[in-house]
Structure formats: structure tokens, C-alpha cells
Amino acid sequence: MDCKIPTWAPGIFSSFLFSLLSISSVFGQSKSEKEFIQSTYNQYKIGSFISKMEAEHQSKEAKIKQLLNDNNWRQSEKLSDGTVVALKDIGADGTPLFYTTLNDPSNQVSRAHTLYSDGLMSLGLDGSGMQVGVWDAGIARTTHQEFDVRAKNGDGSDEVGSHATLVTGNLISAGIKPNAKGVAYGAEALTHNWTRDKIEVAEAAANGLLLSNHSYGIKSDRVPDWYFGSYIRVSQDWDKIMYNAPYYLMVTAAGNAQKSYDNETPIFGTTADGFDLLLGFATSKNGLTIAGANTKIGSNGELQEANVASYSSLGPVDDGRVKPDLAGDGSSIFSTSSTTNTSYDTSAGTSMAAPGVTGALLLLQQYHEELYGGFMKAATLKGLALHTADDVDAQGPDYKMGWGIMNARAAAEVLQNKEYSSLIEEESLVDGETFSMTINAKEGEKMVASISWTDPEGEYINRGDLNGTTPALMNDLDIRITKNGNTYYPWKLNASRVNDAATKGDNLVDPFERIEIDNASGEYIITVSHKGALINGFQDFSLIVSGAQVSKCDIETPLDVELLSSTENSSTILWTEAEETLFEVQYKSTAENNWKSELIWENSLELPNLEEGITYEARIRSICTENIVSEFSEEIQFEFNGTETELIAYEAFAFDETLQITVYPNPTTEWLTVGAKLSEDAVYSVITTSGNTIKKGNPTGAINVSDLSSGLYVLVVQDYSGIKSSKFYKN
């Protein structure tokens, strides 16, 4: 075992203190963190690409102007339902590409609300100090009362858009009107007009932007059928931006064309079935495409019901990739309006589903930075969201809602449990090599392992091939898990049989692969390899594993704390040994207010420089990771008298035997009873597997656990006769 103090350990005391005193610290994306991200990029390559896009943009602007004049078209129009339509691009075949906002005539569905200071996880996350980019039909009304000074005009545009204001409000509204509160209500939004979206995003990403929201897309009734599901030039451009700025992730709305009957020759089924309707950058590999869902969320953040919204555009894309990737709530979202600084409106559609997911992702980046001092690469963030999404209907992904409903709570728990029951690793695979590691499963639980990578832009661009199946994937990585001669494969879909449930096998098209093993037990080998030669000679990837026993550490409260020996100026305390466990020992004189703290791997510690005649006290707790800690042990006290020092023994008020407890029923659904001989002063704590104390009280009556989410918990009972803990499962 490595007995070095972990890198996170020196700061653990201050973070615990903030937690104990409910003091919120402001974390976010600092200038130095942006500079670090910038330093990891090839700025010359990004700059060259931006210059190329700028030249192409100017050329297309001239062609668009000519098209408008020749056809007597208007540059943009606002339809009767508020939808904005504008001619913004020209396809490789000369097709005019009209962009449209995607509202149809949030935070709860993504479970982002569980991360707030008053949420189920009490993490205090609100996006403070974080920035998110918004590109839309015009900019948001930056002076709206919900934004304070947190909505910034990112490109100097003077075209204020109602749709842009709705979307921005869904992201960052402060909650002056509580039901208009945004998902990341403390964040700052950089709002832009969509005219130069690719160029402006590339510039912002090169400067450290982490996320942007795009609740618009190509209008589906104005393109030939071969465009649907195709990987075209605009898809390629967005993939190239993300590949060259690997901390940046684009989130886009899937569209609202399911009932449009616009694709007369879909890759599967008939027009009325509603499949094969994704267009433009919604088919990019590296971004997240968000479907709309109708859901029912329980009081503990659990998904109770879910189905795809009747408006939401369905996949697949022509090469068979999983698209859309995720689903969020787009139904009747109340948000800010651009009419006045105090006006509001209600809207629906994937336009509203996308910012709900974008805001949740921003909170996860904020949480990762608070925990580990830096931000996740986009492949890690995307992979984490897909890894932890709530599966809907048949097991595995589908072409309606992708991997399922965004679950920020589950994603945050995987972050919390890193190096304990989960792994999040950012690795790189060199051409011709494989990556391999051995992992132990948590007995009887589901083990899930995923790989996610930002793939180089596809070389093949569709220029008119109807339902062409040429893969856009360039670097085809593979994850496999093996045990005792058995091989476990990732999920995959078949675009020619879109209604079939996902199967397991060799996935040839997706830059994300996930393997699930139910009732896992024992040791497994995870291997990541690749097919063919890797473009650029290497491929960065992120590995995410949950349901694993990464550490043998247990969060049991240290027991049998005793005084081992004393010298003329020191005393040594001893407690029960625990494997792979870091201990925090706190001690002080009874006259002092502040504890002195030491971190140690061993199960004994010498307390130095003690003064004769002074009474001291000490307590110990177990630390498995920065976020997973036990309760403190019962305090011991001793009056220091050199070599004659002895523990001060307190009468146990007739509780002479060691505390023994039983917990029943176990598993339980509503009530938990503690069987033990307890005094009226006994106390209990319910602790999550990530070390958070979520309930306290007196255990002499039945304990109400009906408000807990399903899962494993630790019940700690403390009385004069000792301290005991027991695990229980809440169904």
C-alpha cells in the first residue's frame, strides 16, 4: 500500500469545516484555470481553422445575399407561433439551409435540483463562478431582473430575441419568480446571435469555454430527404471544433419534427413512424443531442415514469450511431421573456430540454472542480452523463431518448465515490497498444464500465447519398471486460431495425461504449483496444467505472480507542486497524476550542508536547476518499501525568456491557427499528455510502426512512456503552 498522504489531504480540514458550519465557498472557472486549458490546446491549429471558417463564412454570406435577391426571400422571419426562421447556410449541394428555433406550439427532470444547497445531496451547487455560452436567434434580454449582471452580450449584437431570452432564463434565472428559477441559477451566460456561431464558439472554446447551448437547428421542411441523418459539412465542422478544444462540449436540441412528416424516405419504417429526422450539427459525433421527454420524478429524485415527447425528433443517424444521446424536460417550461425586464412566458420543445441538460452539466463541472481542483475534459463529462442516465423501457440505448433521462444526482454520486466505488480516468491510447486494468466488483451490485472519447472529425461528408451508412467514426476504440474465459461486450443499435431492443456486441460506430454486468462478483479485467491505425497516432479517452471495489477501505467508525503508552512529554493512542484506510486524529486540551489534526495510515499516533496536569481529549475517524469519511469515534480523555498517565473512565450509567444493536426490517421501505439496550440520551445517524450524514435523532422509537432514496446506508448508534454501526438497504 502507498502510505503517502493523498494530494487532497492537506485541504481536507478546511473543506470539512466549511461543511460542518454550512459556509458556502465560491468556486468556479478562474483565470488560471482558463489559462491552463488554453495551454493544453494547439492554438495555432485552432486559429488556422477559425481563419478558414471566417473566409468560408464571408463567401457564403455573399451567396446567401444573392439567393435572397434572386428569389425575393426575406433574410429571416418570425412565424405566428413565435418560431424564428432564417437562411444561415448553404449545403454542399447548393440547398439553402434555414435555421429555426426549436420551441413547440427542467431542472427537476435532470435531477439538478438535488445538487442545490437545499437539495437531497445538499452540495450547494448553483453554477456560481461558471460560464456557459448560449447561441440563438438573437441575444437574450440581458437587463431582465432574473439575470442581474450575469447575462453578458457575447458578440455585440443588438438583436434581442424572445427565444434566446427563454433559453437563457432556463439556464441561469435567479428565481425571483420561484417557478422560473434556472438550472444553474448562479452562473453567467455569454449570449450570442447565431450568425457566426461556429467561428465564435471556436474562439470561445480556444479561450477555455466549457459548455455551450444551441436550441436551434436546420428547418426540416426545406431540405431533400437525403439530409436527414446525414453527416454533412456542418456536422464535421462542429466535431473538428470539439476535437481541437477537448474541454469544450456542445449541447444541441434534437428538434421538434416527429409529427412533421418531412422525411418521405426514412432509413427505417414509414414517414408516419417519425424516425430519421435529425439534421445538421445534431448528427455530430462529439456533442450531445437532447431529446424531449415527458417524465414523473419522485420526491427523492427517482424517475417514476418517462416517455419520449410527441414532438421530439427521433434518430437514428444514417451510420447507426446512438442519437439523440439523452433526454430532458421540454414540456411547458416557465421562463424569462424579452418583452420587458419583468415579463415571463411558457414554452415547450427540445429548445427547453437542451438548456436543462446544459445547466446540469455545468453544475457537474463545478462540483468536479470543487472536489478535485480542475475540470473534466468534454469526453469525461459527456461519458459521465451517458454512464449515469436513467434507462427507459428496454435495457440499453434506443433511437428515441438515447441512453435515457439525464440524472445529475447519479453523476454527482459517481464523482463523490471516485477511488472508492467508482473510477474516472482520463487516459490515452497510442497506436498499436492496448490499455488494461484489473478491477474488483462490489459484491452483488451492477458494475458498469464505459469509455468515451472525442473523435477526430469524420473524413466522409455526405453529398447526396440517401440513407448512406458510411461511418463518421475515425478512431474505433473497443472496451471489453473478461473473467474466467467469459467476455462482456458493450451495447449497440441497428439503424435498419430501430424498434428492436439494443444488443451487445462489437460497436463499430459510437464514440461512447458502455458495458453492464448485473450481480457482479470478484475480479474482472477491463481492456481498451482499437481497430486499424489511429488518426494522429493516438486517441485520448475517458474510462468511467461504477459499482466497483476500488479501495478496501471501509467507512466504519474506528473502535477500541485506548491509551497505549506515555513518556515524560507525550502519549500514544491506539485503535482498531483497518486496511487501506487513512485516519484523521484530532486532539486538544479540554480548555481549548480548536482541535489539532493529524493524518496517518497507521492505527496509532504519538501526541507530542503535552503538559503535566492538563486534561486532553482525542477522537478519530476513517477517511476512504476526500468525500467518504466515517463519524468520529467516541472521545477519550486523559489527564497527562507523564509515564503515570491513564485514561479517565466514566461510569456508563449501568450500561456495563458493550453496545450491541440489531436493525430490522432489513431491507426496509418506510420504518427502521433499532434493537438494543439504550439510554434516553442515545443518538443515531444515517450516513450515505459517500459519507454524508443525512438524518440524525433518537433511536428509541422507529426511525422514518420513507424519504430516503433506494440504496445502501449506514446506521450509526452512539450511547454511553459505546458506538456501533450497521448497514441497511432502503427499497
Protein Blocks (a to p, Z undefined) as FASTA:
>chain_A
ZZbdcfklmmmmmmmmmmmnopacdddddfklmmmmmmmpcfklmmmmmmmmmmmmmmmm
mmmmmmmmmnopafbdcdfkopacddfbdcfkopacddddfbdcfjlmnommmmmmklmn
onopghioiacddddedjadfkbmklommbccfkopabdcfklmmmmmmmmogolammlc
cfblmbccddddfklmmmmmmmmmmnopabdcddbdddfklccfklgopacfklmmmmmm
mmmmmmbccdddfbjclmnomambbfbhjfknopaibghjllpmklccdddddddddfko
pafbdcddfklccdddfkopacdfbdcdfehpacddfkbmmbccddedjklmmmmmmmmm
mmmmmmmmmmnopacdfklmmmmmmmmpccehjedddfklonbjcdfklmmmmmmmgokl
gccddddddehiacdddddddehiacdddddddddddfbdcehighiabdfbfbdcdddd
deehiacddddddfklmmbccdddddfkbccdcdddehiehjdddddddehjdehhiacd
ddddehiafbfcdcbdcehiacfbdcfkbccddddddehiacddddddfkbmbdcddddf
bfcdcdehiaehiacdddddddfbfmlccddddddddddehjlbccddddeehpabccdd
dddddddfkbccddddddfkbccddddfkopafbdcdfkbccdfklpccdddddddddfk
bccddddddZZ
